[in-house]
Amino acid sequence: MSAIERYHKLSSQSKNLITDELEVFRLKKGEVLIHEHRPSPYLYFIEKGAVKNHYIDEKGNKQVVWFGFEGDICFSLNSYINMSYMHETTELMEDSLFYRVKISHVKALFKDYLDWANWGRCFMEYVFIKTVKELDEYKALTAKEKYLNLIGNNQNVKERVPLKDIASYLGVSPVTISRLRKELDDASS
């Protein structure tokens, strides 16, 4: 359960408060973990596999907004803080293994245990800082710089994410990503 330790070190006693409630959950590539417009009462710890979070834009295109890999956590913001305007779907890019726990249990841990409240704070700080950093860094970058930044910060993206999903995430065409990959391969040869 590397995802738990990643954000804040918990005592063994505190860890047991969640591990006793975890369920193993598996899905296959292409299946949907969290459906748009459907409540999802679980928080998922990705133990093995890869997911993408996306929404459908006004033109009917999938717009990828996040990739998750081993050690990451995914959940529905709609279910966690009732953000009914969020219309995102979490879909598997690989066969995956998760540990899941009810969001209501995690919220109770935050309320009743200082160690868990600190874990939740550290998790939210990490996500907030990462999101702001990405938004700030990507504003002034060229497509090539965005791509290099993305794969430089997460080797999993280059090795495990389909080209069309990388293009969607960066807001460019798949042709642009293909051209950039070729240009980078030629430069390294």
N, C-alpha and C positions, 0 to 999 in steps of 0.2 A: 504494500500500500504506500508506494512512494509519493502519491498525490497528497496524502495527509501530512507527511513530514516536510514536504516541499515549502510550505508556507509558514509554519510555526511549529517548533518542537513541543510535543505534548508528553505528559507523563504517561507511564504504562497504564495507570489507572484511568486516565482520561481517554486514551486510545481504546481501552476495553469498552467504554461507554458507546462507541460507534461500531467497533468490529463485531460485537455481539448482535448487532442489528443488520449487518450487511448481507445482501443476497448476491449470489453469482448470477450474472445475466449475460447471455450470448446472442449475437445476431450475425447475419451473413451480409457480405458486401451487397450494397444496393438497397438494403432494408432501411426503414426509417426508425430512428430511435425516439425522436421527439417530433410529433406532428403539429403542423400549423393549426391553430384554432382548436386544439384539444388540450385539456389540462394534463400535465404530466407531474404526478406527485413525487417523482424521484429526483435525487441528485445522483449523477453517475460519475464514478471514478474510472477512467480508462486504464485498464491494466494491460491490454494488448489490443492493438488495432489503430485505426485512423477514422476520423469523422470530419465532416464539413457542415457548417451552418450556413444556410442560405435562405433567401426570400425570393418571391417572384415579383419582378417589377411591373410597371404599368403596361409594358410592351409584351409581357409574358415570358421574359427571359429570367433564368436563374442568376441571381447576384450573390456570389459567395462572400461571406463576411468574416469567417473564422475557420481555422483548421485546428483540430485537436488530435493529440497523439498520447502515447503512454505517459502517465503522470499528470495528465490534464483532467479537469473536472468540467462536466457539462450538465446543464439543467435549463429548464424553461423559465425565463424571467417572468412570463405571464403567471406561472404557478408560484413563483417565489415572492414577487412583490406586486402582483396583479397589474401588469402592464399590458392591458388588453390590446393596445395598438401595435404591439410587437407581433409580426407575422413571420416568424422564422421556423425553419425545419432543420432538424439535425439528421443527416443521412450518413450511412456507413460507406467509406471508401475501400474498406477491407473487412474481412471477417474479423469480428472483434469480441473481446471479453471485457466485461465491466463488473464492478462491484457497485451495487446500488443501495441507497438508503432513502427512506422517506424524508422529504423536505421538512415535514412537521417534526420529525425526530431531531433533525439538525437544529431547527429553530428552538426547540426545547433545550437542547444542549447549550446553545448560545445564551438563553435566558437563565439557566440554572447553574452554569459552571463558568467561572472566570477564565479558566484555561481555554475553554471552547469559544468564549466570547472573544478572547485575544486571537485565537486561530481565525475566526471569522473576520475580524478587523484586518489581520495581516493578509488574508486572502483577497479581501476587497481592495486593500491598498495596492497589492501586486497587480490586480486586474486593471484598476484605475490608472496606475502609472504606465503600464504597458500600452493601454489603449491611447492615452494622451500622447505618449511618445510616438506611437505609430502614426497617429493623425498629424502630429506636428512635423514629423520627419518627412512624410509622404507629400505634404503640400507643395513643396518647391522642387521635388525630384523629377527627373526625366523617367521615362518608362524603363530604360536600362538601369538607372540608379535604383528605382523601386524594386526591380527584379533582383538585382545583386544584393540589396539590403534584405529582402525577404529570404532568399536562399542562404545568405550569409548568417542570418540569425536563427535559421532552422533547417538543417540539412535534410530533415524528414520531408520538407516540402519538395525539394528538388528530386528526391528519390522516390517519393510515394504518392505525390499528388498529380492527377492528370493535368496536362497542359491547359485544357479548356478551363479548368477550375482555377488554376494560377492566373490565367488571363482575366477571368471574371473578378477575382479578388483584387487584382491590380487596376481594373478598369480599362484594360486594353484588349485588342483582338488576339485570338490564338495565333494568328499569322505573325503578329509582333513578337510574341514569346518565342515562337519557332525561329524567327529571324535572329533574335537575341541569343538564343542557345547556339545557333550555328556560328554566329559572329564570335561568341566566347570560346567555342570549341576550336575554331580556326586560329584564334589568337593564342590559345594554349598549345597548339601543335607546333 
